Every structure is written in C-alpha cells, then in structure tokens.
C-alpha cells in the first residue's frame, strides 16, 4: 500500500472469505508478551479488566472495614475498637466504597464494553485510558498509605471543617486524604473526557445517537457530569490542604473564611457524583434486562432522556445535604422542591424496567435475578430519599441511622446489585467461560436476604434516634436487638459476596466454555468471539437498528445491520470516525500503539504528590520536570498518527 | 449492503488527525469545559466569601488597576497575534506562524512579569486573611495556566521549525491555540471579578 495521500477510500472486506485478515489484524493489535508489554498495553479490554479487579479489591477492603465495625456495634458498650480506630474505619470505609470502588468498577465495565458496544476497535484515547487506570491505582494506594500505621483519615468521607482543620486534626492523615483526592480527580477527569470523545468520534457507521445502548447513555451522562463536578471537590481539597499547610483562611472563620464554603463545594460535587455512580449501573440493567425478557427495553427514548434529566437536575439539589445548617428557609424550599422533582425521571426508569419484565418472557437466570432485585431495592432507597427531601423530616432524621439506611439502599442497591449481575452477564465475554448458575442463584438469594436483614432495620434505628458515626451505645435505649440483627444480616450479605468470589474463581478454571453469544444477546459485543480478539472486530460493523443481533428474530424490525462485511482498515492501528449525531463515516482515525509513557507519567505524578505531602520541594520540582518531559514525549506529533505533514503508510 | 451504501458514498476519507475531525480537538474542548468549571468554582468561592463578609470588601479597598489593565491588554494582544499566526499556517505560511508564536510567547511572558510585579507590591499575603488567600490562589491558578500555555506555544515553535505543520496538517496548532484563547478568556473573568466588581459594588 503505497498510498501517501492524506485521503483514502477504505477497503471493504468479507473476513469469512479471507482467513489472513484475522492474522494480520492480530499482529497489528496484539500486546507484546512479557511484563513490559503488559505495562505498556493500551488495549481497552485489559484496562477494563484491571479496573474491575482493582475496584473489587477495594470493595473487599471496604467490606472488611465494615465487618469490623459491625462486630463493634453488635452489642452495646463493646470495646473491640477505640473511638479513634472507629473514626478511621468509618472514614476509610466511605472513602473506599464511594471513590475507590463505586465509580472505578463502572469505568471497568464501560472501558471493556464501550468499543465492543459501539463497534469500534478501541477508545478514542487509548493511552489516556491506560493513564487514567494507573493514576486510579496509585491514588488508591496513596489514600491507604497511612492506614497500616494507624493514622488514616478520620473526619468522615465528607471531611467537614473544622473537624478536618489543622487545629483539631493535626496529623498527616487529612493531608493524605486531601492530596489523594486531587490525584484521583485527575484519573476521573481524563477517564470521563475519554468516554465523551469516544462517544462523539468512534461509533460504528449507522449507530446514530438514538441507537446507542443505555449503558452508553449512562456512562456518557456520568462523564459529562464528572467533568463539571469533579473540579469542585478537587478545589475544595486543595484549598483545605493550603489552609492546613500554608496558613490560608478559606474555611477558617478567624481569617474571614467560611466553613460552610467547604460543604457547598463538597456537595456541589457530591450530589452529581451520586448520579455518576448509579446511572451507568442503571444502564447495565437497561441493557441486560431485555436479553432475559426476550424483548426490547420498553421506552428506550424515555429512559435515555430520563438519564440525562436526572444528571441535569442532580446539579441543582446539593443543598439537601445541608438542610440542618441554618440556611434561609427560601433556599431550603427551593432545594427541597428540586429534590422532589428528581423523583420523576427516576420513576421513568423504574416503570420502564417493570414494563419490560411484565410484557416480556422472563428467563430467571442469575443476572436477571440481580437486575430484578435491583429494581425492588432501588424503589425502597428512592422512597427513603423522597422522605428526607422534605425539610422537616430531614431535620429530624439527619445524622441518624435512617440516612445510613438510605444511602446503603441507594449505593448497594443501585450499584452493587447491577454490578454483580453485570459480572454474571458479561463474564463469558470477559473470560470465554460462563459462571456457575446454581451457585449464582444461591449468591443472589443470600446477598438479597442478607442485604435487607442488614440494612432495613437501620431505618427503624434512625427513627428511634440512633445517631450515625457513634462507636458504641448504651444498653437500655432499645437499640441493642436491632443492632444485633443488622450485624447478622451484614455477615450474611458478606457471605453472599464470598460465594460470588468463589464462583468467579472456580468459573475462571472450570466454567463452561461460552460461544460468541451464550445468552442470545442483542448488542454488538455478542457478535465477536468470547473473549474478543485484540482488534475486536475483523471489519467495522454497520448498524441499522438498536438491537443489531435481533433483527432476524424480531417481527416488524427493519434494520440491516451487518458484521460480516465492512471497512477493513488494516493499515496499522486504525478505526473509523463517524459524525456526531448520524454516525456517517467522515474520517479514518489512526490509533496510537502500546506505550510506557502513561505509566511513566503516572509515576512522576505520584512522586509529585508525595513531594507535596511531605513538603519536599526539591522532590516536587524534580517530579514536575519529569512530568513535563513525559508529557512532551507523549504528545510529540507522530507521522504514524497523521499528525505531521508526511503520513507514512506501512 | 443497502444500509452501508446509504451511509457512505465511497468518497475518499481523510486519514489521521484532521482539524475538527481529530479526537484531539474534541479532547481539548472537553478539557476546556472542565477547566471552565474549575474557574467557576474558584470565582464562586470568592463571591461566597465576599457576600458573607461582615466588614469592608476587599479588606484593603478595591485593588489598583495600573498594572492589571496593561496586563489584560497584553494577554488579549497575545491572543490576537496567535490568531494571526494560525491563519498563516492554514494558508501554508510557516513564517507567519513562527512570528505569531514568538509574539504570543513574548506577550505571555510580559503578562507573567506584570503579574509578578503586582504580587510583590501587595501589602498582604495569602496568610493575611481570606481575601489574600483567594486573591493569590485564583491569580496563581491563572498564572499557572499562562505558563502552561507559553510552554505549549514554545513546543509548537519547535515543531514548526521541524516542519511538522503545513497547509494540510495543522490540527495540533489549532488545538493548542484553542487553549491559549481559553487562558485569555479566563483572565477576563478573573479580572472582572477581582478588579472591576469591587468598584461596581461600592
């Protein structure tokens, strides 16, 4: 191919006619063997799996922290933990679950699945993808660095000043939390940018915006939300660090600062974040349920629009976390009303899922049980959220176990249940093997019963007035029995998670081998082998409907999708770029190959943050120089990528 | 393949990084979106603290404008010269791009110098009070962005000398220049907040 022009007509091929295509693409796209190859890999499938495994490791850590706390609270007046240890445990439990598990696990799904769902060969920025993973991993380790020496962050996951101010919390623990969160913010931001640009640029021809799967809508919405919300929390933590280490006065009343500014910035981020960690999970359900109900999702358009609406409204409700802070009544009324309104788009999703189950032919597989169980738990969590949106009720219930119950119904219900269901659903795509169904059903029932036994009584405890975050309580308050029940339920739930992990472990080795499409699923990821080859698709698919693989099975379906014939694009790593709304091919995108630059930049960045933490300015300066050099090397224009005058074609 | 034929008429497609068809262009748009949010939160913090402040705001009276106005003009000129330089490379004139880049780098450095002088003349520090913390943090955040912008333009200068850009390939230039204009636009918001709003509030 001696084509040196900047324009080219892409070759259309039928891979079934020419077995050499697969071999050639394999050579172009495969990651080199050995550990350097693994560290340099930019394959979205490896990165997605790394995200999943790492975030589950954090889920287990956070779960162990909870298990210790529940032992302490099982009976009144226990002395298993000191108050200081308890403070660190509940803080790290929140930090771990909310920041190091809940979003990263969804990034894992989306990283693995997006290019497969969209009919592309990789994400828009493969190297940025690797970078966002490494920074996530390192910031997680950074946040845990002081845990082993017994000086972990201890001011709660929302870290209110003045508890977290230097005067009341002089150790390095809060600095670790502050800087670790800024570092994690880098990972979240670049990851979100990658999802947004991937959606805009790399959908298969014909996958117009009204045909993308709901998971894609969910992750897109979460990503757009993140790029506007994450700066608030990064800034708040940076300001806190400067208050603490440079004597500034952002949150310090003695210097004219405002403690409530912290709460505003934190919740301006915090509430959109709640939607960022549930909307993609709802997308998992919206895409998974149709497979097991043997019918398209009811109300695709309504669900997609409700997803976006939820996030937009989610930016206008942050003050409902601050109803008890003495703000003017007018402000409380406004934010209370906004919080009520958000029920509407949430209910759209619920009714769409119910209608899908009602009018479909449900197959009671493990993923279906998890997705259906999610709907029940979500309704309970939604109703308790609706209750606390009312100012008088919230003033009564704030900082009690009622809120703990609500947030766990929301986070475990809307995040963990779809995630575990999603793992059962896509496990064959991840690994080439199916998970054990029998064990999977046991897992579901034990988790579902354990969860409700463990968390429902917390509502009652909250109404009885038990405050959250207390390390113990006295006998005779009427809380003892409920607490014991909660602990037993929590351990039952933990046993369910253990069963799930055992199932994963066993299925990796002995699971039944899966074909390309073991569930008879409708979307493009099921069109390629399990696990997919490094290049995903031998030719770029063409999409003619929302459910490309069901076109021949559904009545009244007119789309003409094909994965048998399409653009070959085998001149180095390439994929097709299409227009934003209609997905008409408009450019041949050249994709970067594997590189160590993302890892090196991540290491330099972590050293830079360590320099800030220990206030070693020579270390900071050296790491800054290294980061700049790594960035320049990374961004150096490459002829291969078509960024300079001469495009060399191989 | 009716569906495919309806989508694609067989005309040759551009290959690689081309203007608004490049992923990098969209990457920069989203980066600017998140950076805009960052500065919005910074300015929100300023107004929040200002509106809850009991005494005079700013504590030492409104800041003087004799350095900030020239600084603003210098930065805006730097955007104009860059716009002119980029126009050159679109027409294939490398020399014009090099001149535009040099002028913008010099104007960017001049802005940094003016800001440095202003900082050294302030009779308060970041530790004095919340206003001092806000002033130095917000202008410091912006100054960091100017320095990053200058570094980007310097790299463009090197890459232009190496002959990487021409009439057919200039998306790297367009992407970096977009960031440079953003740095100017953010300054306008910072300038209006810190230097003009205290006069309006009197």
Interface residues (C-beta under 8 A of the other chain):
Chain A: X5 X6 X7 X8 X9 X10 X12 X124 X125 X128 X189 X192 X193 X196 X197 X200 X201 X202 X205 X206 X227 X228 X229 X230 X231 X232 X234 X235 X239 X242 X243 X246 X247 X248 X249 X250 X252 X255 X256 X257 X258 X261 X264 X265 X268 X542 X543 X544 X559 X560 X561 X562 X565 X566 X577 X583 X584 X585 X586 X587 X588 X589 X590 X628 X632 X635 X637 X641 X642 X643 X644 X645 X647
Chain B: X1 X2 X3 X4 X7 X8 X10 X11 X12 X13 X14 X15 X16 X17 X18 X21 X22 X23 X26 X27 X30 X31 X33 X34 X35 X37 X38 X41 X42 X44 X45 X48 X49 X52 X53 X55 X59 X126 X127 X128 X129 X130 X131 X132 X133 X134 X137 X151 X155 X159 X163 X164 X165 X166 X168 X169 X171 X172
